[in-house]
Amino acid sequence: MEDLTKKYANGEITIVWKPDRCIHSTNCWKGTGALREVFDPAKKPWITPFGASTEKIIEQIKKCPSGALSYF
């Protein structure tokens, strides 16, 4: 099975997205507190790690219920 892990870095943080684990909860980009400036499914690539502070990105990633989003 192919590893579909994607990584997006801004020099401070690397966002890791595992599309096979994603349940499309929309927590990352939709609703109160969402970071549309970082996570925008209408764009390619859909993750832009320069759109918010590292702290805000980490806070949003921690809301991912499936674990499809992580960081280092």
PQR file of N, CA, C, O and H, with PARSE charges and radii, in Angstrom:
ATOM      1  N   MET A   1       0.831  -1.184   0.000 -0.4000 1.5000
ATOM      2  CA  MET A   1       0.000   0.000   0.000 -0.0000 2.0000
ATOM      3  C   MET A   1       0.877   1.250   0.000  0.5500 1.7000
ATOM      4  O   MET A   1       1.852   1.334   0.747 -0.5500 1.4000
ATOM      5  N   GLU A   2       0.532   2.189  -0.818 -0.4000 1.5000
ATOM      6  CA  GLU A   2       1.285   3.425  -0.970 -0.0000 2.0000
ATOM      7  C   GLU A   2       1.055   4.363   0.226  0.5500 1.7000
ATOM      8  O   GLU A   2      -0.067   4.490   0.716 -0.5500 1.4000
ATOM      9  H   GLU A   2      -0.260   2.120  -1.425  0.4000 1.0000
ATOM     10  N   ASP A   3       2.132   5.017   0.688 -0.4000 1.5000
ATOM     11  CA  ASP A   3       2.036   5.990   1.768 -0.0000 2.0000
ATOM     12  C   ASP A   3       1.609   7.318   1.170  0.5500 1.7000
ATOM     13  O   ASP A   3       2.345   7.907   0.379 -0.5500 1.4000
ATOM     14  H   ASP A   3       3.043   4.914   0.290  0.4000 1.0000
ATOM     15  N   LEU A   4       0.433   7.791   1.538 -0.4000 1.5000
ATOM     16  CA  LEU A   4      -0.091   9.036   0.992 -0.0000 2.0000
ATOM     17  C   LEU A   4       0.123  10.230   1.910  0.5500 1.7000
ATOM     18  O   LEU A   4      -0.564  11.242   1.773 -0.5500 1.4000
ATOM     19  H   LEU A   4      -0.165   7.312   2.181  0.4000 1.0000
ATOM     20  N   THR A   5       1.054  10.133   2.834 -0.4000 1.5000
ATOM     21  CA  THR A   5       1.332  11.217   3.777 -0.0000 2.0000
ATOM     22  C   THR A   5       1.875  12.437   3.041  0.5500 1.7000
ATOM     23  O   THR A   5       2.782  12.332   2.215 -0.5500 1.4000
ATOM     24  H   THR A   5       1.613   9.311   2.946  0.4000 1.0000
ATOM     25  N   LYS A   6       1.302  13.596   3.357 -0.4000 1.5000
ATOM     26  CA  LYS A   6       1.741  14.869   2.775 -0.0000 2.0000
ATOM     27  C   LYS A   6       2.291  15.743   3.891  0.5500 1.7000
ATOM     28  O   LYS A   6       1.791  15.718   5.016 -0.5500 1.4000
ATOM     29  H   LYS A   6       0.566  13.682   4.028  0.4000 1.0000
ATOM     30  N   LYS A   7       3.326  16.519   3.573 -0.4000 1.5000
ATOM     31  CA  LYS A   7       3.945  17.409   4.554 -0.0000 2.0000
ATOM     32  C   LYS A   7       4.046  18.816   3.991  0.5500 1.7000
ATOM     33  O   LYS A   7       4.383  19.021   2.825 -0.5500 1.4000
ATOM     34  H   LYS A   7       3.733  16.539   2.659  0.4000 1.0000
ATOM     35  N   TYR A   8       3.741  19.785   4.859 -0.4000 1.5000
ATOM     36  CA  TYR A   8       3.771  21.194   4.479 -0.0000 2.0000
ATOM     37  C   TYR A   8       4.501  21.958   5.577  0.5500 1.7000
ATOM     38  O   TYR A   8       4.076  21.927   6.732 -0.5500 1.4000
ATOM     39  H   TYR A   8       3.467  19.619   5.806  0.4000 1.0000
ATOM     40  N   ALA A   9       5.586  22.639   5.241 -0.4000 1.5000
ATOM     41  CA  ALA A   9       6.421  23.300   6.255 -0.0000 2.0000
ATOM     42  C   ALA A   9       6.514  24.808   6.024  0.5500 1.7000
ATOM     43  O   ALA A   9       6.397  25.297   4.900 -0.5500 1.4000
ATOM     44  H   ALA A   9       5.931  22.664   4.303  0.4000 1.0000
ATOM     45  N   ASN A  10       6.729  25.532   7.137 -0.4000 1.5000
ATOM     46  CA  ASN A  10       6.917  26.978   7.045 -0.0000 2.0000
ATOM     47  C   ASN A  10       8.224  27.442   7.694  0.5500 1.7000
ATOM     48  O   ASN A  10       8.438  28.644   7.851 -0.5500 1.4000
ATOM     49  H   ASN A  10       6.824  25.136   8.050  0.4000 1.0000
ATOM     50  N   GLY A  11       9.087  26.517   8.066 -0.4000 1.5000
ATOM     51  CA  GLY A  11      10.336  26.868   8.721 -0.0000 2.0000
ATOM     52  C   GLY A  11      10.279  26.725  10.230  0.5500 1.7000
ATOM     53  O   GLY A  11      11.318  26.576  10.872 -0.5500 1.4000
ATOM     54  H   GLY A  11       8.913  25.540   7.938  0.4000 1.0000
ATOM     55  N   GLU A  12       9.086  26.767  10.810 -0.4000 1.5000
ATOM     56  CA  GLU A  12       8.900  26.585  12.248 -0.0000 2.0000
ATOM     57  C   GLU A  12       8.173  25.290  12.563  0.5500 1.7000
ATOM     58  O   GLU A  12       8.451  24.633  13.566 -0.5500 1.4000
ATOM     59  H   GLU A  12       8.242  26.887  10.288  0.4000 1.0000
ATOM     60  N   ILE A  13       7.243  24.933  11.696 -0.4000 1.5000
ATOM     61  CA  ILE A  13       6.402  23.768  11.922 -0.0000 2.0000
ATOM     62  C   ILE A  13       6.212  23.023  10.595  0.5500 1.7000
ATOM     63  O   ILE A  13       6.173  23.628   9.524 -0.5500 1.4000
ATOM     64  H   ILE A  13       7.017  25.466  10.881  0.4000 1.0000
ATOM     65  N   THR A  14       6.098  21.727  10.697 -0.4000 1.5000
ATOM     66  CA  THR A  14       5.733  20.917   9.538 -0.0000 2.0000
ATOM     67  C   THR A  14       4.389  20.285   9.845  0.5500 1.7000
ATOM     68  O   THR A  14       4.250  19.548  10.820 -0.5500 1.4000
ATOM     69  H   THR A  14       6.129  21.236  11.568  0.4000 1.0000
ATOM     70  N   ILE A  15       3.403  20.574   9.015 -0.4000 1.5000
ATOM     71  CA  ILE A  15       2.073  19.998   9.137 -0.0000 2.0000
ATOM     72  C   ILE A  15       2.070  18.696   8.361  0.5500 1.7000
ATOM     73  O   ILE A  15       2.475  18.658   7.200 -0.5500 1.4000
ATOM     74  H   ILE A  15       3.516  21.173   8.222  0.4000 1.0000
ATOM     75  N   VAL A  16       1.617  17.639   8.995 -0.4000 1.5000
ATOM     76  CA  VAL A  16       1.552  16.318   8.366 -0.0000 2.0000
ATOM     77  C   VAL A  16       0.081  15.978   8.164  0.5500 1.7000
ATOM     78  O   VAL A  16      -0.715  16.046   9.100 -0.5500 1.4000
ATOM     79  H   VAL A  16       1.287  17.670   9.939  0.4000 1.0000
ATOM     80  N   TRP A  17      -0.276  15.610   6.932 -0.4000 1.5000
ATOM     81  CA  TRP A  17      -1.648  15.223   6.616 -0.0000 2.0000
ATOM     82  C   TRP A  17      -1.661  13.819   6.041  0.5500 1.7000
ATOM     83  O   TRP A  17      -0.958  13.528   5.074 -0.5500 1.4000
ATOM     84  H   TRP A  17       0.370  15.554   6.171  0.4000 1.0000
ATOM     85  N   LYS A  18      -2.458  12.957   6.638 -0.4000 1.5000
ATOM     86  CA  LYS A  18      -2.627  11.589   6.163 -0.0000 2.0000
ATOM     87  C   LYS A  18      -4.043  11.456   5.613  0.5500 1.7000
ATOM     88  O   LYS A  18      -4.979  11.178   6.363 -0.5500 1.4000
ATOM     89  H   LYS A  18      -3.029  13.194   7.424  0.4000 1.0000
ATOM     90  N   PRO A  19      -4.201  11.655   4.304 -0.5600 1.5000
ATOM     91  CA  PRO A  19      -5.542  11.669   3.710  0.2800 2.0000
ATOM     92  C   PRO A  19      -6.334  10.381   3.932  0.5500 1.7000
ATOM     93  O   PRO A  19      -7.563  10.421   3.986 -0.5500 1.4000
ATOM     94  N   ASP A  20      -5.661   9.257   4.059 -0.4000 1.5000
ATOM     95  CA  ASP A  20      -6.373   7.998   4.287 -0.0000 2.0000
ATOM     96  C   ASP A  20      -7.052   7.945   5.652  0.5500 1.7000
ATOM     97  O   ASP A  20      -7.987   7.168   5.849 -0.5500 1.4000
ATOM     98  H   ASP A  20      -4.663   9.225   4.015  0.4000 1.0000
ATOM     99  N   ARG A  21      -6.592   8.758   6.587 -0.4000 1.5000
ATOM    100  CA  ARG A  21      -7.190   8.795   7.932 -0.0000 2.0000
ATOM    101  C   ARG A  21      -8.256   9.873   8.076  0.5500 1.7000
ATOM    102  O   ARG A  21      -9.027   9.862   9.035 -0.5500 1.4000
ATOM    103  H   ARG A  21      -5.833   9.388   6.427  0.4000 1.0000
ATOM    104  N   CYS A  22      -8.303  10.797   7.130 -0.4000 1.5000
ATOM    105  CA  CYS A  22      -9.203  11.946   7.228 -0.0000 2.0000
ATOM    106  C   CYS A  22     -10.668  11.509   7.137  0.5500 1.7000
ATOM    107  O   CYS A  22     -11.050  10.775   6.226 -0.5500 1.4000
ATOM    108  H   CYS A  22      -7.677  10.806   6.351  0.4000 1.0000
ATOM    109  N   ILE A  23     -11.485  11.974   8.099 -0.4000 1.5000
ATOM    110  CA  ILE A  23     -12.915  11.674   8.093 -0.0000 2.0000
ATOM    111  C   ILE A  23     -13.730  12.898   7.636  0.5500 1.7000
ATOM    112  O   ILE A  23     -14.960  12.881   7.695 -0.5500 1.4000
ATOM    113  H   ILE A  23     -11.174  12.571   8.839  0.4000 1.0000
ATOM    114  N   HIS A  24     -13.056  13.934   7.192 -0.4000 1.5000
ATOM    115  CA  HIS A  24     -13.682  15.144   6.648 -0.0000 2.0000
ATOM    116  C   HIS A  24     -14.647  15.795   7.640  0.5500 1.7000
ATOM    117  O   HIS A  24     -15.773  16.151   7.292 -0.5500 1.4000
ATOM    118  H   HIS A  24     -12.057  13.947   7.145  0.4000 1.0000
ATOM    119  N   SER A  25     -14.188  15.940   8.866 -0.4000 1.5000
ATOM    120  CA  SER A  25     -15.000  16.589   9.904 -0.0000 2.0000
ATOM    121  C   SER A  25     -15.152  18.082   9.647  0.5500 1.7000
ATOM    122  O   SER A  25     -16.080  18.703  10.165 -0.5500 1.4000
ATOM    123  H   SER A  25     -13.274  15.651   9.149  0.4000 1.0000
ATOM    124  N   THR A  26     -14.272  18.659   8.869 -0.4000 1.5000
ATOM    125  CA  THR A  26     -14.194  20.086   8.520 -0.0000 2.0000
ATOM    126  C   THR A  26     -13.777  20.969   9.698  0.5500 1.7000
ATOM    127  O   THR A  26     -13.844  22.194   9.598 -0.5500 1.4000
ATOM    128  H   THR A  26     -13.518  18.155   8.448  0.4000 1.0000
ATOM    129  N   ASN A  27     -13.350  20.371  10.808 -0.4000 1.5000
ATOM    130  CA  ASN A  27     -12.912  21.161  11.970 -0.0000 2.0000
ATOM    131  C   ASN A  27     -11.768  22.103  11.620  0.5500 1.7000
ATOM    132  O   ASN A  27     -11.681  23.193  12.185 -0.5500 1.4000
ATOM    133  H   ASN A  27     -13.296  19.376  10.890  0.4000 1.0000
ATOM    134  N   CYS A  28     -10.908  21.715  10.722 -0.4000 1.5000
ATOM    135  CA  CYS A  28      -9.725  22.516  10.418 -0.0000 2.0000
ATOM    136  C   CYS A  28     -10.051  23.799   9.655  0.5500 1.7000
ATOM    137  O   CYS A  28      -9.380  24.814   9.838 -0.5500 1.4000
ATOM    138  H   CYS A  28     -10.980  20.829  10.263  0.4000 1.0000
ATOM    139  N   TRP A  29     -11.072  23.761   8.802 -0.4000 1.5000
ATOM    140  CA  TRP A  29     -11.321  24.915   7.936 -0.0000 2.0000
ATOM    141  C   TRP A  29     -12.698  25.538   8.045  0.5500 1.7000
ATOM    142  O   TRP A  29     -12.938  26.586   7.447 -0.5500 1.4000
ATOM    143  H   TRP A  29     -11.618  22.936   8.653  0.4000 1.0000
ATOM    144  N   LYS A  30     -13.604  24.934   8.783 -0.4000 1.5000
ATOM    145  CA  LYS A  30     -14.977  25.429   8.823 -0.0000 2.0000
ATOM    146  C   LYS A  30     -15.438  25.583  10.266  0.5500 1.7000
ATOM    147  O   LYS A  30     -15.061  24.788  11.128 -0.5500 1.4000
ATOM    148  H   LYS A  30     -13.409  24.083   9.269  0.4000 1.0000
ATOM    149  N   GLY A  31     -16.240  26.589  10.529 -0.4000 1.5000
ATOM    150  CA  GLY A  31     -16.802  26.769  11.856 -0.0000 2.0000
ATOM    151  C   GLY A  31     -16.010  27.726  12.725  0.5500 1.7000
ATOM    152  O   GLY A  31     -15.033  28.326  12.278 -0.5500 1.4000
ATOM    153  H   GLY A  31     -16.546  27.235   9.829  0.4000 1.0000
ATOM    154  N   THR A  32     -16.432  27.863  13.952 -0.4000 1.5000
ATOM    155  CA  THR A  32     -15.818  28.776  14.903 -0.0000 2.0000
ATOM    156  C   THR A  32     -14.370  28.390  15.181  0.5500 1.7000
ATOM    157  O   THR A  32     -14.071  27.247  15.526 -0.5500 1.4000
ATOM    158  H   THR A  32     -17.226  27.376  14.316  0.4000 1.0000
ATOM    159  N   GLY A  33     -13.491  29.351  15.028 -0.4000 1.5000
ATOM    160  CA  GLY A  33     -12.083  29.125  15.319 -0.0000 2.0000
ATOM    161  C   GLY A  33     -11.301  28.426  14.220  0.5500 1.7000
ATOM    162  O   GLY A  33     -10.105  28.180  14.375 -0.5500 1.4000
ATOM    163  H   GLY A  33     -13.734  30.280  14.748  0.4000 1.0000
ATOM    164  N   ALA A  34     -11.953  28.104  13.119 -0.4000 1.5000
ATOM    165  CA  ALA A  34     -11.264  27.414  12.035 -0.0000 2.0000
ATOM    166  C   ALA A  34     -10.223  28.323  11.390  0.5500 1.7000
ATOM    167  O   ALA A  34     -10.333  29.548  11.442 -0.5500 1.4000
ATOM    168  H   ALA A  34     -12.925  28.304  12.993  0.4000 1.0000
ATOM    169  N   LEU A  35      -9.224  27.717  10.789 -0.4000 1.5000
ATOM    170  CA  LEU A  35      -8.149  28.481  10.139 -0.0000 2.0000
ATOM    171  C   LEU A  35      -8.247  28.346   8.626  0.5500 1.7000
ATOM    172  O   LEU A  35      -7.474  27.613   8.009 -0.5500 1.4000
ATOM    173  H   LEU A  35      -9.135  26.722  10.746  0.4000 1.0000
ATOM    174  N   ARG A  36      -9.187  29.046   8.041 -0.4000 1.5000
ATOM    175  CA  ARG A  36      -9.379  28.986   6.592 -0.0000 2.0000
ATOM    176  C   ARG A  36      -8.148  29.513   5.854  0.5500 1.7000
ATOM    177  O   ARG A  36      -7.894  29.128   4.713 -0.5500 1.4000
ATOM    178  H   ARG A  36      -9.815  29.641   8.543  0.4000 1.0000
ATOM    179  N   GLU A  37      -7.384  30.395   6.504 -0.4000 1.5000
ATOM    180  CA  GLU A  37      -6.180  30.939   5.871 -0.0000 2.0000
ATOM    181  C   GLU A  37      -5.052  29.908   5.802  0.5500 1.7000
ATOM    182  O   GLU A  37      -4.073  30.117   5.085 -0.5500 1.4000
ATOM    183  H   GLU A  37      -7.591  30.709   7.431  0.4000 1.0000
ATOM    184  N   VAL A  38      -5.175  28.807   6.533 -0.4000 1.5000
ATOM    185  CA  VAL A  38      -4.195  27.723   6.491 -0.0000 2.0000
ATOM    186  C   VAL A  38      -4.774  26.503   5.787  0.5500 1.7000
ATOM    187  O   VAL A  38      -4.119  25.897   4.938 -0.5500 1.4000
ATOM    188  H   VAL A  38      -5.970  28.638   7.115  0.4000 1.0000
ATOM    189  N   PHE A  39      -6.001  26.148   6.143 -0.4000 1.5000
ATOM    190  CA  PHE A  39      -6.654  24.955   5.602 -0.0000 2.0000
ATOM    191  C   PHE A  39      -7.810  25.383   4.702  0.5500 1.7000
ATOM    192  O   PHE A  39      -8.858  25.803   5.193 -0.5500 1.4000
ATOM    193  H   PHE A  39      -6.532  26.640   6.832  0.4000 1.0000
ATOM    194  N   ASP A  40      -7.624  25.278   3.398 -0.4000 1.5000
ATOM    195  CA  ASP A  40      -8.653  25.704   2.445 -0.0000 2.0000
ATOM    196  C   ASP A  40      -8.794  24.654   1.345  0.5500 1.7000
ATOM    197  O   ASP A  40      -7.978  24.605   0.424 -0.5500 1.4000
ATOM    198  H   ASP A  40      -6.773  24.936   2.999  0.4000 1.0000
ATOM    199  N   PRO A  41      -9.823  23.817   1.436 -0.5600 1.5000
ATOM    200  CA  PRO A  41      -9.980  22.736   0.460  0.2800 2.0000
ATOM    201  C   PRO A  41     -10.267  23.205  -0.958  0.5500 1.7000
ATOM    202  O   PRO A  41     -10.232  22.400  -1.889 -0.5500 1.4000
ATOM    203  N   ALA A  42     -10.550  24.486  -1.141 -0.4000 1.5000
ATOM    204  CA  ALA A  42     -10.789  25.016  -2.483 -0.0000 2.0000
ATOM    205  C   ALA A  42      -9.486  25.349  -3.206  0.5500 1.7000
ATOM    206  O   ALA A  42      -9.496  25.649  -4.400 -0.5500 1.4000
ATOM    207  H   ALA A  42     -10.579  25.140  -0.385  0.4000 1.0000
ATOM    208  N   LYS A  43      -8.366  25.299  -2.488 -0.4000 1.5000
ATOM    209  CA  LYS A  43      -7.065  25.639  -3.071 -0.0000 2.0000
ATOM    210  C   LYS A  43      -6.200  24.393  -3.237  0.5500 1.7000
ATOM    211  O   LYS A  43      -6.442  23.366  -2.603 -0.5500 1.4000
ATOM    212  H   LYS A  43      -8.358  25.055  -1.518  0.4000 1.0000
ATOM    213  N   LYS A  44      -5.205  24.496  -4.086 -0.4000 1.5000
ATOM    214  CA  LYS A  44      -4.205  23.446  -4.273 -0.0000 2.0000
ATOM    215  C   LYS A  44      -2.841  24.078  -4.079  0.5500 1.7000
ATOM    216  O   LYS A  44      -2.536  25.012  -4.821 -0.5500 1.4000
ATOM    217  H   LYS A  44      -5.009  25.330  -4.601  0.4000 1.0000
ATOM    218  N   PRO A  45      -2.002  23.664  -3.165 -0.5600 1.5000
ATOM    219  CA  PRO A  45      -2.328  22.676  -2.136  0.2800 2.0000
ATOM    220  C   PRO A  45      -3.308  23.270  -1.143  0.5500 1.7000
ATOM    221  O   PRO A  45      -3.380  24.488  -0.982 -0.5500 1.4000
ATOM    222  N   TRP A  46      -4.056  22.417  -0.485 -0.4000 1.5000
ATOM    223  CA  TRP A  46      -5.115  22.895   0.412 -0.0000 2.0000
ATOM    224  C   TRP A  46      -4.584  23.336   1.777  0.5500 1.7000
ATOM    225  O   TRP A  46      -5.313  23.959   2.549 -0.5500 1.4000
ATOM    226  H   TRP A  46      -3.998  21.427  -0.616  0.4000 1.0000
ATOM    227  N   ILE A  47      -3.331  23.020   2.080 -0.4000 1.5000
ATOM    228  CA  ILE A  47      -2.705  23.464   3.325 -0.0000 2.0000
ATOM    229  C   ILE A  47      -1.611  24.475   3.004  0.5500 1.7000
ATOM    230  O   ILE A  47      -0.693  24.191   2.234 -0.5500 1.4000
ATOM    231  H   ILE A  47      -2.739  22.514   1.453  0.4000 1.0000
ATOM    232  N   THR A  48      -1.720  25.661   3.605 -0.4000 1.5000
ATOM    233  CA  THR A  48      -0.739  26.725   3.437 -0.0000 2.0000
ATOM    234  C   THR A  48      -0.208  27.089   4.824  0.5500 1.7000
ATOM    235  O   THR A  48      -0.854  27.854   5.540 -0.5500 1.4000
ATOM    236  H   THR A  48      -2.466  25.891   4.230  0.4000 1.0000
ATOM    237  N   PRO A  49       0.949  26.559   5.218 -0.5600 1.5000
ATOM    238  CA  PRO A  49       1.431  26.751   6.580  0.2800 2.0000
ATOM    239  C   PRO A  49       1.882  28.171   6.920  0.5500 1.7000
ATOM    240  O   PRO A  49       2.257  28.436   8.062 -0.5500 1.4000
ATOM    241  N   PHE A  50       1.851  29.082   5.956 -0.4000 1.5000
ATOM    242  CA  PHE A  50       2.258  30.468   6.206 -0.0000 2.0000
ATOM    243  C   PHE A  50       1.071  31.356   6.566  0.5500 1.7000
ATOM    244  O   PHE A  50       1.248  32.555   6.778 -0.5500 1.4000
ATOM    245  H   PHE A  50       1.546  28.867   5.028  0.4000 1.0000
ATOM    246  N   GLY A  51      -0.148  30.787   6.642 -0.4000 1.5000
ATOM    247  CA  GLY A  51      -1.362  31.571   6.828 -0.0000 2.0000
ATOM    248  C   GLY A  51      -1.675  31.985   8.252  0.5500 1.7000
ATOM    249  O   GLY A  51      -2.553  32.821   8.463 -0.5500 1.4000
ATOM    250  H   GLY A  51      -0.292  29.813   6.470  0.4000 1.0000
ATOM    251  N   ALA A  52      -0.985  31.426   9.236 -0.4000 1.5000
ATOM    252  CA  ALA A  52      -1.254  31.760  10.643 -0.0000 2.0000
ATOM    253  C   ALA A  52      -0.009  31.461  11.465  0.5500 1.7000
ATOM    254  O   ALA A  52       0.953  30.866  10.979 -0.5500 1.4000
ATOM    255  H   ALA A  52      -0.271  30.747   9.064  0.4000 1.0000
ATOM    256  N   SER A  53      -0.051  31.882  12.706 -0.4000 1.5000
ATOM    257  CA  SER A  53       1.088  31.624  13.590 -0.0000 2.0000
ATOM    258  C   SER A  53       1.196  30.129  13.894  0.5500 1.7000
ATOM    259  O   SER A  53       0.214  29.391  13.811 -0.5500 1.4000
ATOM    260  H   SER A  53      -0.832  32.366  13.101  0.4000 1.0000
ATOM    261  N   THR A  54       2.386  29.710  14.240 -0.4000 1.5000
ATOM    262  CA  THR A  54       2.615  28.308  14.594 -0.0000 2.0000
ATOM    263  C   THR A  54       1.712  27.891  15.746  0.5500 1.7000
ATOM    264  O   THR A  54       1.184  26.779  15.743 -0.5500 1.4000
ATOM    265  H   THR A  54       3.183  30.310  14.307  0.4000 1.0000
ATOM    266  N   GLU A  55       1.528  28.756  16.723 -0.4000 1.5000
ATOM    267  CA  GLU A  55       0.685  28.441  17.877 -0.0000 2.0000
ATOM    268  C   GLU A  55      -0.758  28.177  17.460  0.5500 1.7000
ATOM    269  O   GLU A  55      -1.382  27.231  17.940 -0.5500 1.4000
ATOM    270  H   GLU A  55       1.957  29.659  16.726  0.4000 1.0000
ATOM    271  N   LYS A  56      -1.289  29.016  16.565 -0.4000 1.5000
ATOM    272  CA  LYS A  56      -2.665  28.827  16.102 -0.0000 2.0000
ATOM    273  C   LYS A  56      -2.803  27.547  15.280  0.5500 1.7000
ATOM    274  O   LYS A  56      -3.808  26.843  15.382 -0.5500 1.4000
ATOM    275  H   LYS A  56      -0.782  29.784  16.176  0.4000 1.0000
ATOM    276  N   ILE A  57      -1.800  27.252  14.472 -0.4000 1.5000
ATOM    277  CA  ILE A  57      -1.829  26.032  13.673 -0.0000 2.0000
ATOM    278  C   ILE A  57      -1.841  24.803  14.585  0.5500 1.7000
ATOM    279  O   ILE A  57      -2.618  23.874  14.366 -0.5500 1.4000
ATOM    280  H   ILE A  57      -0.983  27.824  14.389  0.4000 1.0000
ATOM    281  N   ILE A  58      -0.991  24.799  15.594 -0.4000 1.5000
ATOM    282  CA  ILE A  58      -0.939  23.670  16.535 -0.0000 2.0000
ATOM    283  C   ILE A  58      -2.284  23.509  17.242  0.5500 1.7000
ATOM    284  O   ILE A  58      -2.786  22.394  17.386 -0.5500 1.4000
ATOM    285  H   ILE A  58      -0.360  25.554  15.772  0.4000 1.0000
ATOM    286  N   GLU A  59      -2.853  24.606  17.674 -0.4000 1.5000
ATOM    287  CA  GLU A  59      -4.155  24.572  18.351 -0.0000 2.0000
ATOM    288  C   GLU A  59      -5.221  23.947  17.444  0.5500 1.7000
ATOM    289  O   GLU A  59      -6.039  23.146  17.897 -0.5500 1.4000
ATOM    290  H   GLU A  59      -2.445  25.512  17.557  0.4000 1.0000
ATOM    291  N   GLN A  60      -5.201  24.317  16.175 -0.4000 1.5000
ATOM    292  CA  GLN A  60      -6.195  23.788  15.239 -0.0000 2.0000
ATOM    293  C   GLN A  60      -5.953  22.306  14.937  0.5500 1.7000
ATOM    294  O   GLN A  60      -6.903  21.527  14.864 -0.5500 1.4000
ATOM    295  H   GLN A  60      -4.536  24.968  15.808  0.4000 1.0000
ATOM    296  N   ILE A  61      -4.716  21.923  14.765 -0.4000 1.5000
ATOM    297  CA  ILE A  61      -4.385  20.520  14.486 -0.0000 2.0000
ATOM    298  C   ILE A  61      -4.849  19.625  15.631  0.5500 1.7000
ATOM    299  O   ILE A  61      -5.297  18.503  15.397 -0.5500 1.4000
ATOM    300  H   ILE A  61      -3.944  22.556  14.824  0.4000 1.0000
ATOM    301  N   LYS A  62      -4.747  20.103  16.845 -0.4000 1.5000
ATOM    302  CA  LYS A  62      -5.169  19.314  18.006 -0.0000 2.0000
ATOM    303  C   LYS A  62      -6.678  19.062  18.018  0.5500 1.7000
ATOM    304  O   LYS A  62      -7.144  18.189  18.749 -0.5500 1.4000
ATOM    305  H   LYS A  62      -4.383  21.014  17.036  0.4000 1.0000
ATOM    306  N   LYS A  63      -7.437  19.798  17.234 -0.4000 1.5000
ATOM    307  CA  LYS A  63      -8.896  19.609  17.143 -0.0000 2.0000
ATOM    308  C   LYS A  63      -9.288  18.542  16.128  0.5500 1.7000
ATOM    309  O   LYS A  63     -10.468  18.214  16.007 -0.5500 1.4000
ATOM    310  H   LYS A  63      -7.058  20.507  16.639  0.4000 1.0000
ATOM    311  N   CYS A  64      -8.328  18.002  15.404 -0.4000 1.5000
ATOM    312  CA  CYS A  64      -8.617  17.002  14.371 -0.0000 2.0000
ATOM    313  C   CYS A  64      -9.032  15.686  15.050  0.5500 1.7000
ATOM    314  O   CYS A  64      -8.219  15.064  15.734 -0.5500 1.4000
ATOM    315  H   CYS A  64      -7.369  18.269  15.502  0.4000 1.0000
ATOM    316  N   PRO A  65     -10.287  15.259  14.866 -0.5600 1.5000
ATOM    317  CA  PRO A  65     -10.762  14.067  15.576  0.2800 2.0000
ATOM    318  C   PRO A  65     -10.202  12.741  15.060  0.5500 1.7000
ATOM    319  O   PRO A  65     -10.193  11.750  15.789 -0.5500 1.4000
ATOM    320  N   SER A  66      -9.743  12.715  13.828 -0.4000 1.5000
ATOM    321  CA  SER A  66      -9.285  11.460  13.233 -0.0000 2.0000
ATOM    322  C   SER A  66      -7.783  11.221  13.398  0.5500 1.7000
ATOM    323  O   SER A  66      -7.309  10.096  13.242 -0.5500 1.4000
ATOM    324  H   SER A  66      -9.751  13.521  13.235  0.4000 1.0000
ATOM    325  N   GLY A  67      -7.038  12.280  13.711 -0.4000 1.5000
ATOM    326  CA  GLY A  67      -5.596  12.165  13.757 -0.0000 2.0000
ATOM    327  C   GLY A  67      -4.960  12.265  12.375  0.5500 1.7000
ATOM    328  O   GLY A  67      -3.769  11.995  12.218 -0.5500 1.4000
ATOM    329  H   GLY A  67      -7.423  13.194  13.838  0.4000 1.0000
ATOM    330  N   ALA A  68      -5.743  12.651  11.382 -0.4000 1.5000
ATOM    331  CA  ALA A  68      -5.209  12.813  10.027 -0.0000 2.0000
ATOM    332  C   ALA A  68      -4.221  13.968   9.947  0.5500 1.7000
ATOM    333  O   ALA A  68      -3.311  13.959   9.118 -0.5500 1.4000
ATOM    334  H   ALA A  68      -6.710  12.870  11.510  0.4000 1.0000
ATOM    335  N   LEU A  69      -4.404  14.962  10.811 -0.4000 1.5000
ATOM    336  CA  LEU A  69      -3.474  16.092  10.895 -0.0000 2.0000
ATOM    337  C   LEU A  69      -2.603  15.935  12.129  0.5500 1.7000
ATOM    338  O   LEU A  69      -3.091  15.634  13.218 -0.5500 1.4000
ATOM    339  H   LEU A  69      -5.143  14.969  11.484  0.4000 1.0000
ATOM    340  N   SER A  70      -1.313  16.142  11.943 -0.4000 1.5000
ATOM    341  CA  SER A  70      -0.372  16.163  13.048 -0.0000 2.0000
ATOM    342  C   SER A  70       0.721  17.166  12.689  0.5500 1.7000
ATOM    343  O   SER A  70       0.649  17.822  11.650 -0.5500 1.4000
ATOM    344  H   SER A  70      -0.916  16.387  11.058  0.4000 1.0000
ATOM    345  N   TYR A  71       1.718  17.284  13.537 -0.4000 1.5000
ATOM    346  CA  TYR A  71       2.781  18.262  13.270 -0.0000 2.0000
ATOM    347  C   TYR A  71       4.058  17.841  13.984  0.5500 1.7000
ATOM    348  O   TYR A  71       4.051  17.014  14.895 -0.5500 1.4000
ATOM    349  H   TYR A  71       1.777  16.751  14.381  0.4000 1.0000
ATOM    350  N   PHE A  72       5.142  18.440  13.536 -0.4000 1.5000
ATOM    351  CA  PHE A  72       6.414  18.348  14.258 -0.0000 2.0000
ATOM    352  C   PHE A  72       7.199  19.590  13.997  0.5500 1.7000
ATOM    353  O   PHE A  72       8.311  19.735  14.506 -0.5500 1.4000
ATOM    354  H   PHE A  72       5.147  19.112  12.796  0.4000 1.0000
TER
END
